[in-house]
Amino acid sequence: MALKVKCPTCGRECEYSEKNPFRPFCCERCKLIDLGAWAEGSYVIKSKNQEADDDLDISEEALATGKLHSKVKPENEM
Ligand SMILES: [Zn+2]
């Protein structure tokens, strides 16, 4: 007799045995989804670090604006 458990991802009943390599998940997809949730959690932390990069982007934009002004100047000189 096979022990049946509910898949933590989709809630579907699946066989909890050596026959099912994805136990306690019902299939590989549900296992990957659960792992993906973990990966998403670390991604959120990563994007938080990227906020500091956004600040750098703003200063880069300011530099670009300064470049635009210096580009205008030679035109005025001509
Ligand atoms: Zn499932």
N, CA, C, O and the ligand as a Tripos MOL2 file, in Angstrom:
@<TRIPOS>MOLECULE
protein
  313   311    79     0     0
PROTEIN
NO_CHARGES

@<TRIPOS>ATOM
      1 N           0.8490   -1.2140    0.0000 N.3       1 MET1
      2 CA          0.0000    0.0000    0.0000 C.3       1 MET1
      3 C           0.8700    1.2440    0.0000 C.2       1 MET1
      4 O           1.8510    1.3420    0.7380 O.2       1 MET1
      5 N           0.4930    2.1780   -0.8350 N.am      2 ALA2
      6 CA          1.2980    3.3990   -0.9680 C.3       2 ALA2
      7 C           0.7510    4.4830   -0.0590 C.2       2 ALA2
      8 O          -0.4590    4.6830    0.0470 O.2       2 ALA2
      9 N           1.6490    5.1610    0.5770 N.am      3 LEU3
     10 CA          1.2510    6.2850    1.4200 C.3       3 LEU3
     11 C           1.0120    7.5050    0.5410 C.2       3 LEU3
     12 O           1.8190    7.8430   -0.3250 O.2       3 LEU3
     13 N          -0.1210    8.1540    0.7880 N.am      4 LYS4
     14 CA         -0.4330    9.3120   -0.0530 C.3       4 LYS4
     15 C          -0.3210   10.5930    0.7600 C.2       4 LYS4
     16 O          -0.8100   10.6780    1.8860 O.2       4 LYS4
     17 N           0.3240   11.5740    0.1730 N.am      5 VAL5
     18 CA          0.4660   12.8760    0.8400 C.3       5 VAL5
     19 C          -0.0270   13.9630   -0.1010 C.2       5 VAL5
     20 O          -0.1260   13.7580   -1.3110 O.2       5 VAL5
     21 N          -0.3280   15.0980    0.4590 N.am      6 LYS6
     22 CA         -0.7500   16.2240   -0.3780 C.3       6 LYS6
     23 C           0.4740   17.0110   -0.8190 C.2       6 LYS6
     24 O           1.3430   17.3610   -0.0190 O.2       6 LYS6
     25 N           0.5110   17.2760   -2.1180 N.am      7 CYS7
     26 CA          1.6290   18.0500   -2.6680 C.3       7 CYS7
     27 C           1.6160   19.4520   -2.0460 C.2       7 CYS7
     28 O           0.5830   20.1200   -2.0870 O.2       7 CYS7
     29 N           2.7360   19.9170   -1.4710 N.am      8 PRO8
     30 CA          2.7700   21.2430   -0.8340 C.3       8 PRO8
     31 C           2.5370   22.3860   -1.8220 C.2       8 PRO8
     32 O           2.1520   23.4840   -1.4210 O.2       8 PRO8
     33 N           2.7660   22.1350   -3.0980 N.am      9 THR9
     34 CA          2.6260   23.2020   -4.0920 C.3       9 THR9
     35 C           1.1990   23.3110   -4.6070 C.2       9 THR9
     36 O           0.6050   24.3890   -4.5790 O.2       9 THR9
     37 N           0.6390   22.1800   -5.0830 N.am     10 CYS10
     38 CA         -0.6890   22.2470   -5.7040 C.3      10 CYS10
     39 C          -1.7610   21.5820   -4.8530 C.2      10 CYS10
     40 O          -2.9460   21.7150   -5.1560 O.2      10 CYS10
     41 N          -1.3730   20.8580   -3.7790 N.am     11 GLY11
     42 CA         -2.3560   20.2510   -2.8970 C.3      11 GLY11
     43 C          -2.9320   18.9570   -3.4270 C.2      11 GLY11
     44 O          -3.8160   18.3680   -2.8030 O.2      11 GLY11
     45 N          -2.4440   18.5080   -4.5680 N.am     12 ARG12
     46 CA         -2.9420   17.2730   -5.1540 C.3      12 ARG12
     47 C          -2.3460   16.0790   -4.4090 C.2      12 ARG12
     48 O          -1.1950   16.1140   -3.9740 O.2      12 ARG12
     49 N          -3.1480   15.0260   -4.2720 N.am     13 GLU13
     50 CA         -2.6480   13.8310   -3.5970 C.3      13 GLU13
     51 C          -1.6340   13.1350   -4.4770 C.2      13 GLU13
     52 O          -1.8640   12.9310   -5.6690 O.2      13 GLU13
     53 N          -0.5060   12.7720   -3.8810 N.am     14 CYS14
     54 CA          0.4930   12.0580   -4.6530 C.3      14 CYS14
     55 C           1.0780   10.9420   -3.8010 C.2      14 CYS14
     56 O           0.9380   10.9290   -2.5780 O.2      14 CYS14
     57 N           1.7260   10.0240   -4.4640 N.am     15 GLU15
     58 CA          2.2750    8.8630   -3.7880 C.3      15 GLU15
     59 C           3.5800    9.2250   -3.0960 C.2      15 GLU15
     60 O           4.5000    9.7600   -3.7140 O.2      15 GLU15
     61 N           3.6450    8.9270   -1.8130 N.am     16 TYR16
     62 CA          4.8750    9.1780   -1.0720 C.3      16 TYR16
     63 C           5.6330    7.8640   -0.9610 C.2      16 TYR16
     64 O           5.4970    7.1240    0.0130 O.2      16 TYR16
     65 N           6.4310    7.5980   -1.9790 N.am     17 SER17
     66 CA          7.1910    6.3470   -1.9970 C.3      17 SER17
     67 C           8.4390    6.5400   -2.8450 C.2      17 SER17
     68 O           8.6580    7.5970   -3.4370 O.2      17 SER17
     69 N           9.2410    5.5010   -2.8860 N.am     18 GLU18
     70 CA         10.4720    5.5790   -3.6860 C.3      18 GLU18
     71 C          10.1590    5.6920   -5.1690 C.2      18 GLU18
     72 O          11.0070    6.0810   -5.9710 O.2      18 GLU18
     73 N           8.9110    5.3430   -5.5220 N.am     19 LYS19
     74 CA          8.4860    5.4600   -6.9240 C.3      19 LYS19
     75 C           8.4320    6.9210   -7.3370 C.2      19 LYS19
     76 O           8.6060    7.2610   -8.5080 O.2      19 LYS19
     77 N           8.1860    7.7780   -6.3510 N.am     20 ASN20
     78 CA          8.0350    9.2050   -6.6530 C.3      20 ASN20
     79 C           9.2920    9.9640   -6.2000 C.2      20 ASN20
     80 O           9.4410   10.2690   -5.0170 O.2      20 ASN20
     81 N          10.1810   10.2640   -7.1310 N.am     21 PRO21
     82 CA         11.4310   10.9370   -6.7580 C.3      21 PRO21
     83 C          11.2210   12.3870   -6.3540 C.2      21 PRO21
     84 O          12.1300   13.0230   -5.8220 O.2      21 PRO21
     85 N          10.0280   12.9130   -6.6030 N.am     22 PHE22
     86 CA          9.7610   14.3300   -6.3010 C.3      22 PHE22
     87 C           8.9920   14.4970   -4.9970 C.2      22 PHE22
     88 O           8.5800   15.6060   -4.6580 O.2      22 PHE22
     89 N           8.7940   13.3810   -4.2490 N.am     23 ARG23
     90 CA          8.0630   13.4600   -2.9880 C.3      23 ARG23
     91 C           8.6730   14.5140   -2.0750 C.2      23 ARG23
     92 O           9.8930   14.6690   -2.1070 O.2      23 ARG23
     93 N           7.9360   15.2320   -1.2820 N.am     24 PRO24
     94 CA          6.4810   15.1120   -1.1360 C.3      24 PRO24
     95 C           5.7070   15.8370   -2.2340 C.2      24 PRO24
     96 O           4.4980   16.0290   -2.1000 O.2      24 PRO24
     97 N           6.3600   16.2370   -3.3000 N.am     25 PHE25
     98 CA          5.6550   16.9020   -4.3990 C.3      25 PHE25
     99 C           5.1010   15.8550   -5.3480 C.2      25 PHE25
    100 O           5.5730   14.7180   -5.3650 O.2      25 PHE25
    101 N           4.1010   16.2310   -6.1420 N.am     26 CYS26
    102 CA          3.4520   15.2670   -7.0140 C.3      26 CYS26
    103 C           4.2490   15.0990   -8.3090 C.2      26 CYS26
    104 O           4.1720   14.0550   -8.9560 O.2      26 CYS26
    105 N           5.0000   16.1110   -8.6780 N.am     27 CYS27
    106 CA          5.7280   16.0370   -9.9350 C.3      27 CYS27
    107 C           6.9390   16.9680   -9.8860 C.2      27 CYS27
    108 O           7.1040   17.7410   -8.9420 O.2      27 CYS27
    109 N           7.7750   16.8830  -10.9080 N.am     28 GLU28
    110 CA          8.9880   17.6910  -10.9480 C.3      28 GLU28
    111 C           8.6500   19.1750  -10.9840 C.2      28 GLU28
    112 O           9.3380   19.9980  -10.3790 O.2      28 GLU28
    113 N           7.5670   19.5080  -11.7100 N.am     29 ARG29
    114 CA          7.1740   20.9030  -11.8710 C.3      29 ARG29
    115 C           6.8670   21.5530  -10.5120 C.2      29 ARG29
    116 O           7.3120   22.6640  -10.2240 O.2      29 ARG29
    117 N           6.0860   20.8220   -9.6790 N.am     30 CYS30
    118 CA          5.7200   21.3600   -8.3690 C.3      30 CYS30
    119 C           6.9600   21.5120   -7.4930 C.2      30 CYS30
    120 O           7.0490   22.4540   -6.7050 O.2      30 CYS30
    121 N           7.9000   20.6090   -7.6210 N.am     31 LYS31
    122 CA          9.1410   20.6980   -6.8440 C.3      31 LYS31
    123 C           9.9250   21.9290   -7.2720 C.2      31 LYS31
    124 O          10.4650   22.6570   -6.4390 O.2      31 LYS31
    125 N           9.9800   22.1520   -8.5770 N.am     32 LEU32
    126 CA         10.7230   23.3030   -9.1000 C.3      32 LEU32
    127 C          10.0530   24.6070   -8.7070 C.2      32 LEU32
    128 O          10.7300   25.5970   -8.4260 O.2      32 LEU32
    129 N           8.7120   24.6130   -8.6840 N.am     33 ILE33
    130 CA          7.9810   25.8160   -8.2740 C.3      33 ILE33
    131 C           8.3420   26.1730   -6.8400 C.2      33 ILE33
    132 O           8.5650   27.3370   -6.5100 O.2      33 ILE33
    133 N           8.3970   25.1210   -5.9710 N.am     34 ASP34
    134 CA          8.7350   25.3550   -4.5660 C.3      34 ASP34
    135 C          10.1620   25.8730   -4.4550 C.2      34 ASP34
    136 O          10.4330   26.7860   -3.6750 O.2      34 ASP34
    137 N          11.0690   25.3010   -5.2240 N.am     35 LEU35
    138 CA         12.4540   25.7760   -5.2170 C.3      35 LEU35
    139 C          12.5160   27.1910   -5.7770 C.2      35 LEU35
    140 O          13.2990   28.0200   -5.3140 O.2      35 LEU35
    141 N          11.6800   27.4570   -6.7780 N.am     36 GLY36
    142 CA         11.6340   28.7930   -7.3840 C.3      36 GLY36
    143 C          11.2040   29.8390   -6.3810 C.2      36 GLY36
    144 O          11.6770   30.9750   -6.4190 O.2      36 GLY36
    145 N          10.2930   29.4570   -5.4660 N.am     37 ALA37
    146 CA          9.8530   30.3870   -4.4280 C.3      37 ALA37
    147 C          11.0270   30.7770   -3.5520 C.2      37 ALA37
    148 O          11.1410   31.9260   -3.1260 O.2      37 ALA37
    149 N          11.8940   29.8230   -3.2880 N.am     38 TRP38
    150 CA         13.0960   30.1200   -2.5090 C.3      38 TRP38
    151 C          14.0150   31.0520   -3.2900 C.2      38 TRP38
    152 O          14.5730   32.0040   -2.7440 O.2      38 TRP38
    153 N          14.1590   30.7540   -4.5830 N.am     39 ALA39
    154 CA         15.0320   31.5780   -5.4260 C.3      39 ALA39
    155 C          14.4870   33.0000   -5.5000 C.2      39 ALA39
    156 O          15.2500   33.9660   -5.5080 O.2      39 ALA39
    157 N          13.1450   33.1240   -5.5560 N.am     40 GLU40
    158 CA         12.5320   34.4490   -5.6000 C.3      40 GLU40
    159 C          12.8650   35.2350   -4.3430 C.2      40 GLU40
    160 O          13.1140   36.4400   -4.3970 O.2      40 GLU40
    161 N          12.8670   34.5370   -3.2010 N.am     41 GLY41
    162 CA         13.1810   35.1840   -1.9300 C.3      41 GLY41
    163 C          14.5720   35.7780   -1.9450 C.2      41 GLY41
    164 O          14.7810   36.8840   -1.4470 O.2      41 GLY41
    165 N          15.5350   35.0490   -2.5160 N.am     42 SER42
    166 CA         16.8970   35.5670   -2.5750 C.3      42 SER42
    167 C          17.0000   36.6590   -3.6260 C.2      42 SER42
    168 O          17.8530   37.5420   -3.5450 O.2      42 SER42
    169 N          16.0990   36.5830   -4.6320 N.am     43 TYR43
    170 CA         16.1180   37.6060   -5.6760 C.3      43 TYR43
    171 C          15.6850   38.9530   -5.1080 C.2      43 TYR43
    172 O          16.1880   40.0020   -5.5110 O.2      43 TYR43
    173 N          14.7280   38.9070   -4.1530 N.am     44 VAL44
    174 CA         14.2490   40.1430   -3.5340 C.3      44 VAL44
    175 C          15.3940   40.8300   -2.8040 C.2      44 VAL44
    176 O          15.5360   42.0520   -2.8490 O.2      44 VAL44
    177 N          16.2160   40.0160   -2.1240 N.am     45 ILE45
    178 CA         17.3690   40.5760   -1.4070 C.3      45 ILE45
    179 C          18.3490   41.1860   -2.4090 C.2      45 ILE45
    180 O          18.9520   42.2300   -2.1610 O.2      45 ILE45
    181 N          18.4880   40.5050   -3.5430 N.am     46 LYS46
    182 CA         19.4080   41.0020   -4.5730 C.3      46 LYS46
    183 C          18.9420   42.3560   -5.1050 C.2      46 LYS46
    184 O          19.7330   43.2880   -5.2520 O.2      46 LYS46
    185 N          17.6300   42.4470   -5.3930 N.am     47 SER47
    186 CA         17.1040   43.6870   -5.9700 C.3      47 SER47
    187 C          17.2140   44.8260   -4.9660 C.2      47 SER47
    188 O          17.2860   45.9930   -5.3510 O.2      47 SER47
    189 N          17.2280   44.4820   -3.6470 N.am     48 LYS48
    190 CA         17.3990   45.5210   -2.6400 C.3      48 LYS48
    191 C          18.8020   46.1270   -2.7610 C.2      48 LYS48
    192 O          18.9880   47.3330   -2.5950 O.2      48 LYS48
    193 N          19.7780   45.2700   -3.0510 N.am     49 ASN49
    194 CA         21.1390   45.7660   -3.2430 C.3      49 ASN49
    195 C          21.2340   46.6140   -4.5070 C.2      49 ASN49
    196 O          22.0550   47.5260   -4.6020 O.2      49 ASN49
    197 N          20.3760   46.2920   -5.4790 N.am     50 GLN50
    198 CA         20.4120   47.0320   -6.7350 C.3      50 GLN50
    199 C          19.9130   48.4610   -6.5540 C.2      50 GLN50
    200 O          20.1730   49.3270   -7.3880 O.2      50 GLN50
    201 N          19.1890   48.7030   -5.4460 N.am     51 GLU51
    202 CA         18.7090   50.0610   -5.2000 C.3      51 GLU51
    203 C          19.8890   51.0210   -5.0710 C.2      51 GLU51
    204 O          19.8100   52.1800   -5.4780 O.2      51 GLU51
    205 N          20.9790   50.5240   -4.5030 N.am     52 ALA52
    206 CA         22.1760   51.3500   -4.3820 C.3      52 ALA52
    207 C          22.7300   51.6650   -5.7700 C.2      52 ALA52
    208 O          23.2490   52.7540   -6.0150 O.2      52 ALA52
    209 N          22.6070   50.6820   -6.6780 N.am     53 ASP53
    210 CA         23.0530   50.9070   -8.0480 C.3      53 ASP53
    211 C          22.1950   51.9650   -8.7380 C.2      53 ASP53
    212 O          22.6800   52.7220   -9.5790 O.2      53 ASP53
    213 N          20.9000   52.0090   -8.3660 N.am     54 ASP54
    214 CA         20.0170   53.0040   -8.9560 C.3      54 ASP54
    215 C          20.4850   54.4100   -8.6060 C.2      54 ASP54
    216 O          20.3950   55.3290   -9.4200 O.2      54 ASP54
    217 N          20.9870   54.5630   -7.3830 N.am     55 ASP55
    218 CA         21.5100   55.8750   -6.9750 C.3      55 ASP55
    219 C          22.6930   56.2590   -7.8570 C.2      55 ASP55
    220 O          22.8650   57.4240   -8.2160 O.2      55 ASP55
    221 N          23.5030   55.2650   -8.1980 N.am     56 LEU56
    222 CA         24.6450   55.5210   -9.0710 C.3      56 LEU56
    223 C          24.1510   55.9290  -10.4570 C.2      56 LEU56
    224 O          24.7420   56.7830  -11.1200 O.2      56 LEU56
    225 N          23.0490   55.2950  -10.8800 N.am     57 ASP57
    226 CA         22.4880   55.6250  -12.1900 C.3      57 ASP57
    227 C          22.0840   57.0960  -12.2400 C.2      57 ASP57
    228 O          22.2390   57.7540  -13.2690 O.2      57 ASP57
    229 N          21.5660   57.6050  -11.1270 N.am     58 ILE58
    230 CA         21.1170   58.9950  -11.0920 C.3      58 ILE58
    231 C          22.3220   59.9340  -11.2650 C.2      58 ILE58
    232 O          22.2590   60.9180  -12.0020 O.2      58 ILE58
    233 N          23.4120   59.6070  -10.5740 N.am     59 SER59
    234 CA         24.5990   60.4580  -10.7020 C.3      59 SER59
    235 C          25.1760   60.3350  -12.1160 C.2      59 SER59
    236 O          25.7360   61.2880  -12.6580 O.2      59 SER59
    237 N          25.0240   59.1310  -12.7040 N.am     60 GLU60
    238 CA         25.4820   58.9590  -14.0830 C.3      60 GLU60
    239 C          24.6490   59.8170  -15.0220 C.2      60 GLU60
    240 O          25.1490   60.3780  -15.9970 O.2      60 GLU60
    241 N          23.3490   59.9030  -14.6950 N.am     61 GLU61
    242 CA         22.4530   60.7250  -15.5080 C.3      61 GLU61
    243 C          22.8720   62.1880  -15.4120 C.2      61 GLU61
    244 O          22.8480   62.9250  -16.3980 O.2      61 GLU61
    245 N          23.2560   62.5920  -14.2020 N.am     62 ALA62
    246 CA         23.7020   63.9660  -13.9940 C.3      62 ALA62
    247 C          24.9590   64.2320  -14.8040 C.2      62 ALA62
    248 O          25.1250   65.3080  -15.3770 O.2      62 ALA62
    249 N          25.8410   63.2440  -14.8460 N.am     63 LEU63
    250 CA         27.0620   63.3760  -15.6430 C.3      63 LEU63
    251 C          26.7150   63.4940  -17.1230 C.2      63 LEU63
    252 O          27.3290   64.2690  -17.8560 O.2      63 LEU63
    253 N          25.7100   62.7060  -17.5560 N.am     64 ALA64
    254 CA         25.2700   62.7300  -18.9470 C.3      64 ALA64
    255 C          24.7040   64.1070  -19.2810 C.2      64 ALA64
    256 O          24.9190   64.6320  -20.3730 O.2      64 ALA64
    257 N          23.9820   64.6790  -18.3310 N.am     65 THR65
    258 CA         23.4160   66.0160  -18.5360 C.3      65 THR65
    259 C          24.5420   67.0320  -18.6530 C.2      65 THR65
    260 O          24.4930   67.9480  -19.4740 O.2      65 THR65
    261 N          25.5650   66.8470  -17.8070 N.am     66 GLY66
    262 CA         26.7200   67.7430  -17.8650 C.3      66 GLY66
    263 C          27.4150   67.6250  -19.2090 C.2      66 GLY66
    264 O          27.9040   68.6090  -19.7630 O.2      66 GLY66
    265 N          27.4520   66.3930  -19.7260 N.am     67 LYS67
    266 CA         28.0720   66.1730  -21.0310 C.3      67 LYS67
    267 C          27.2900   66.9020  -22.1150 C.2      67 LYS67
    268 O          27.8570   67.4690  -23.0490 O.2      67 LYS67
    269 N          25.9470   66.8680  -21.9580 N.am     68 LEU68
    270 CA         25.0910   67.5400  -22.9330 C.3      68 LEU68
    271 C          25.3890   69.0320  -22.9430 C.2      68 LEU68
    272 O          25.4370   69.6620  -24.0000 O.2      68 LEU68
    273 N          25.5930   69.5950  -21.7350 N.am     69 HIS69
    274 CA         25.8620   71.0330  -21.6370 C.3      69 HIS69
    275 C          27.1960   71.3640  -22.2940 C.2      69 HIS69
    276 O          27.3300   72.3560  -23.0110 O.2      69 HIS69
    277 N          28.2160   70.4740  -22.0210 N.am     70 SER70
    278 CA         29.5280   70.7340  -22.6050 C.3      70 SER70
    279 C          29.4790   70.5530  -24.1150 C.2      70 SER70
    280 O          30.2890   71.1230  -24.8450 O.2      70 SER70
    281 N          28.5120   69.7490  -24.5790 N.am     71 LYS71
    282 CA         28.3640   69.5500  -26.0220 C.3      71 LYS71
    283 C          27.7500   70.8030  -26.6550 C.2      71 LYS71
    284 O          28.0380   71.1400  -27.8040 O.2      71 LYS71
    285 N          26.9000   71.4820  -25.8830 N.am     72 VAL72
    286 CA         26.2520   72.6880  -26.3990 C.3      72 VAL72
    287 C          27.2720   73.8280  -26.5030 C.2      72 VAL72
    288 O          27.2330   74.6410  -27.4270 O.2      72 VAL72
    289 N          28.1780   73.8610  -25.5330 N.am     73 LYS73
    290 CA         29.1370   74.9720  -25.4600 C.3      73 LYS73
    291 C          29.9570   75.1650  -26.7420 C.2      73 LYS73
    292 O          30.0340   76.2800  -27.2570 O.2      73 LYS73
    293 N          30.5870   74.0650  -27.2760 N.am     74 PRO74
    294 CA         31.3760   74.2450  -28.5090 C.3      74 PRO74
    295 C          30.5210   74.8070  -29.6440 C.2      74 PRO74
    296 O          31.0160   75.5660  -30.4770 O.2      74 PRO74
    297 N          29.2400   74.4360  -29.6770 N.am     75 GLU75
    298 CA         28.3620   74.9140  -30.7290 C.3      75 GLU75
    299 C          28.1870   76.4230  -30.6210 C.2      75 GLU75
    300 O          28.1280   77.1330  -31.6250 O.2      75 GLU75
    301 N          28.1030   76.9050  -29.3560 N.am     76 ASN76
    302 CA         27.9530   78.3480  -29.1290 C.3      76 ASN76
    303 C          29.2290   79.0860  -29.5270 C.2      76 ASN76
    304 O          29.1880   80.2150  -30.0160 O.2      76 ASN76
    305 N          30.3750   78.4130  -29.3030 N.am     77 GLU77
    306 CA         31.6540   79.0260  -29.6460 C.3      77 GLU77
    307 C          31.8150   79.1700  -31.1550 C.2      77 GLU77
    308 O          32.4760   80.0860  -31.6460 O.2      77 GLU77
    309 N          31.1800   78.2210  -31.8880 N.am     78 MET78
    310 CA         31.2880   78.2930  -33.3420 C.3      78 MET78
    311 C          30.3250   79.3130  -33.8990 C.2      78 MET78
    312 O          30.2730   79.5140  -35.1120 O.2      78 MET78
    313 ZN          1.8020   19.2440   -7.2130 Zn       79 ZN79
@<TRIPOS>BOND
     1     1     2 1
     2     2     3 1
     3     3     4 2
     4     3     5 am
     5     5     6 1
     6     6     7 1
     7     7     8 2
     8     7     9 am
     9     9    10 1
    10    10    11 1
    11    11    12 2
    12    11    13 am
    13    13    14 1
    14    14    15 1
    15    15    16 2
    16    15    17 am
    17    17    18 1
    18    18    19 1
    19    19    20 2
    20    19    21 am
    21    21    22 1
    22    22    23 1
    23    23    24 2
    24    23    25 am
    25    25    26 1
    26    26    27 1
    27    27    28 2
    28    27    29 am
    29    29    30 1
    30    30    31 1
    31    31    32 2
    32    31    33 am
    33    33    34 1
    34    34    35 1
    35    35    36 2
    36    35    37 am
    37    37    38 1
    38    38    39 1
    39    39    40 2
    40    39    41 am
    41    41    42 1
    42    42    43 1
    43    43    44 2
    44    43    45 am
    45    45    46 1
    46    46    47 1
    47    47    48 2
    48    47    49 am
    49    49    50 1
    50    50    51 1
    51    51    52 2
    52    51    53 am
    53    53    54 1
    54    54    55 1
    55    55    56 2
    56    55    57 am
    57    57    58 1
    58    58    59 1
    59    59    60 2
    60    59    61 am
    61    61    62 1
    62    62    63 1
    63    63    64 2
    64    63    65 am
    65    65    66 1
    66    66    67 1
    67    67    68 2
    68    67    69 am
    69    69    70 1
    70    70    71 1
    71    71    72 2
    72    71    73 am
    73    73    74 1
    74    74    75 1
    75    75    76 2
    76    75    77 am
    77    77    78 1
    78    78    79 1
    79    79    80 2
    80    79    81 am
    81    81    82 1
    82    82    83 1
    83    83    84 2
    84    83    85 am
    85    85    86 1
    86    86    87 1
    87    87    88 2
    88    87    89 am
    89    89    90 1
    90    90    91 1
    91    91    92 2
    92    91    93 am
    93    93    94 1
    94    94    95 1
    95    95    96 2
    96    95    97 am
    97    97    98 1
    98    98    99 1
    99    99   100 2
   100    99   101 am
   101   101   102 1
   102   102   103 1
   103   103   104 2
   104   103   105 am
   105   105   106 1
   106   106   107 1
   107   107   108 2
   108   107   109 am
   109   109   110 1
   110   110   111 1
   111   111   112 2
   112   111   113 am
   113   113   114 1
   114   114   115 1
   115   115   116 2
   116   115   117 am
   117   117   118 1
   118   118   119 1
   119   119   120 2
   120   119   121 am
   121   121   122 1
   122   122   123 1
   123   123   124 2
   124   123   125 am
   125   125   126 1
   126   126   127 1
   127   127   128 2
   128   127   129 am
   129   129   130 1
   130   130   131 1
   131   131   132 2
   132   131   133 am
   133   133   134 1
   134   134   135 1
   135   135   136 2
   136   135   137 am
   137   137   138 1
   138   138   139 1
   139   139   140 2
   140   139   141 am
   141   141   142 1
   142   142   143 1
   143   143   144 2
   144   143   145 am
   145   145   146 1
   146   146   147 1
   147   147   148 2
   148   147   149 am
   149   149   150 1
   150   150   151 1
   151   151   152 2
   152   151   153 am
   153   153   154 1
   154   154   155 1
   155   155   156 2
   156   155   157 am
   157   157   158 1
   158   158   159 1
   159   159   160 2
   160   159   161 am
   161   161   162 1
   162   162   163 1
   163   163   164 2
   164   163   165 am
   165   165   166 1
   166   166   167 1
   167   167   168 2
   168   167   169 am
   169   169   170 1
   170   170   171 1
   171   171   172 2
   172   171   173 am
   173   173   174 1
   174   174   175 1
   175   175   176 2
   176   175   177 am
   177   177   178 1
   178   178   179 1
   179   179   180 2
   180   179   181 am
   181   181   182 1
   182   182   183 1
   183   183   184 2
   184   183   185 am
   185   185   186 1
   186   186   187 1
   187   187   188 2
   188   187   189 am
   189   189   190 1
   190   190   191 1
   191   191   192 2
   192   191   193 am
   193   193   194 1
   194   194   195 1
   195   195   196 2
   196   195   197 am
   197   197   198 1
   198   198   199 1
   199   199   200 2
   200   199   201 am
   201   201   202 1
   202   202   203 1
   203   203   204 2
   204   203   205 am
   205   205   206 1
   206   206   207 1
   207   207   208 2
   208   207   209 am
   209   209   210 1
   210   210   211 1
   211   211   212 2
   212   211   213 am
   213   213   214 1
   214   214   215 1
   215   215   216 2
   216   215   217 am
   217   217   218 1
   218   218   219 1
   219   219   220 2
   220   219   221 am
   221   221   222 1
   222   222   223 1
   223   223   224 2
   224   223   225 am
   225   225   226 1
   226   226   227 1
   227   227   228 2
   228   227   229 am
   229   229   230 1
   230   230   231 1
   231   231   232 2
   232   231   233 am
   233   233   234 1
   234   234   235 1
   235   235   236 2
   236   235   237 am
   237   237   238 1
   238   238   239 1
   239   239   240 2
   240   239   241 am
   241   241   242 1
   242   242   243 1
   243   243   244 2
   244   243   245 am
   245   245   246 1
   246   246   247 1
   247   247   248 2
   248   247   249 am
   249   249   250 1
   250   250   251 1
   251   251   252 2
   252   251   253 am
   253   253   254 1
   254   254   255 1
   255   255   256 2
   256   255   257 am
   257   257   258 1
   258   258   259 1
   259   259   260 2
   260   259   261 am
   261   261   262 1
   262   262   263 1
   263   263   264 2
   264   263   265 am
   265   265   266 1
   266   266   267 1
   267   267   268 2
   268   267   269 am
   269   269   270 1
   270   270   271 1
   271   271   272 2
   272   271   273 am
   273   273   274 1
   274   274   275 1
   275   275   276 2
   276   275   277 am
   277   277   278 1
   278   278   279 1
   279   279   280 2
   280   279   281 am
   281   281   282 1
   282   282   283 1
   283   283   284 2
   284   283   285 am
   285   285   286 1
   286   286   287 1
   287   287   288 2
   288   287   289 am
   289   289   290 1
   290   290   291 1
   291   291   292 2
   292   291   293 am
   293   293   294 1
   294   294   295 1
   295   295   296 2
   296   295   297 am
   297   297   298 1
   298   298   299 1
   299   299   300 2
   300   299   301 am
   301   301   302 1
   302   302   303 1
   303   303   304 2
   304   303   305 am
   305   305   306 1
   306   306   307 1
   307   307   308 2
   308   307   309 am
   309   309   310 1
   310   310   311 1
   311   311   312 2
@<TRIPOS>SUBSTRUCTURE
     1 MET1         2 RESIDUE 1 A MET
     2 ALA2         6 RESIDUE 1 A ALA
     3 LEU3        10 RESIDUE 1 A LEU
     4 LYS4        14 RESIDUE 1 A LYS
     5 VAL5        18 RESIDUE 1 A VAL
     6 LYS6        22 RESIDUE 1 A LYS
     7 CYS7        26 RESIDUE 1 A CYS
     8 PRO8        30 RESIDUE 1 A PRO
     9 THR9        34 RESIDUE 1 A THR
    10 CYS10       38 RESIDUE 1 A CYS
    11 GLY11       42 RESIDUE 1 A GLY
    12 ARG12       46 RESIDUE 1 A ARG
    13 GLU13       50 RESIDUE 1 A GLU
    14 CYS14       54 RESIDUE 1 A CYS
    15 GLU15       58 RESIDUE 1 A GLU
    16 TYR16       62 RESIDUE 1 A TYR
    17 SER17       66 RESIDUE 1 A SER
    18 GLU18       70 RESIDUE 1 A GLU
    19 LYS19       74 RESIDUE 1 A LYS
    20 ASN20       78 RESIDUE 1 A ASN
    21 PRO21       82 RESIDUE 1 A PRO
    22 PHE22       86 RESIDUE 1 A PHE
    23 ARG23       90 RESIDUE 1 A ARG
    24 PRO24       94 RESIDUE 1 A PRO
    25 PHE25       98 RESIDUE 1 A PHE
    26 CYS26      102 RESIDUE 1 A CYS
    27 CYS27      106 RESIDUE 1 A CYS
    28 GLU28      110 RESIDUE 1 A GLU
    29 ARG29      114 RESIDUE 1 A ARG
    30 CYS30      118 RESIDUE 1 A CYS
    31 LYS31      122 RESIDUE 1 A LYS
    32 LEU32      126 RESIDUE 1 A LEU
    33 ILE33      130 RESIDUE 1 A ILE
    34 ASP34      134 RESIDUE 1 A ASP
    35 LEU35      138 RESIDUE 1 A LEU
    36 GLY36      142 RESIDUE 1 A GLY
    37 ALA37      146 RESIDUE 1 A ALA
    38 TRP38      150 RESIDUE 1 A TRP
    39 ALA39      154 RESIDUE 1 A ALA
    40 GLU40      158 RESIDUE 1 A GLU
    41 GLY41      162 RESIDUE 1 A GLY
    42 SER42      166 RESIDUE 1 A SER
    43 TYR43      170 RESIDUE 1 A TYR
    44 VAL44      174 RESIDUE 1 A VAL
    45 ILE45      178 RESIDUE 1 A ILE
    46 LYS46      182 RESIDUE 1 A LYS
    47 SER47      186 RESIDUE 1 A SER
    48 LYS48      190 RESIDUE 1 A LYS
    49 ASN49      194 RESIDUE 1 A ASN
    50 GLN50      198 RESIDUE 1 A GLN
    51 GLU51      202 RESIDUE 1 A GLU
    52 ALA52      206 RESIDUE 1 A ALA
    53 ASP53      210 RESIDUE 1 A ASP
    54 ASP54      214 RESIDUE 1 A ASP
    55 ASP55      218 RESIDUE 1 A ASP
    56 LEU56      222 RESIDUE 1 A LEU
    57 ASP57      226 RESIDUE 1 A ASP
    58 ILE58      230 RESIDUE 1 A ILE
    59 SER59      234 RESIDUE 1 A SER
    60 GLU60      238 RESIDUE 1 A GLU
    61 GLU61      242 RESIDUE 1 A GLU
    62 ALA62      246 RESIDUE 1 A ALA
    63 LEU63      250 RESIDUE 1 A LEU
    64 ALA64      254 RESIDUE 1 A ALA
    65 THR65      258 RESIDUE 1 A THR
    66 GLY66      262 RESIDUE 1 A GLY
    67 LYS67      266 RESIDUE 1 A LYS
    68 LEU68      270 RESIDUE 1 A LEU
    69 HIS69      274 RESIDUE 1 A HIS
    70 SER70      278 RESIDUE 1 A SER
    71 LYS71      282 RESIDUE 1 A LYS
    72 VAL72      286 RESIDUE 1 A VAL
    73 LYS73      290 RESIDUE 1 A LYS
    74 PRO74      294 RESIDUE 1 A PRO
    75 GLU75      298 RESIDUE 1 A GLU
    76 ASN76      302 RESIDUE 1 A ASN
    77 GLU77      306 RESIDUE 1 A GLU
    78 MET78      310 RESIDUE 1 A MET
    79 ZN79       313 GROUP 0 **** ****
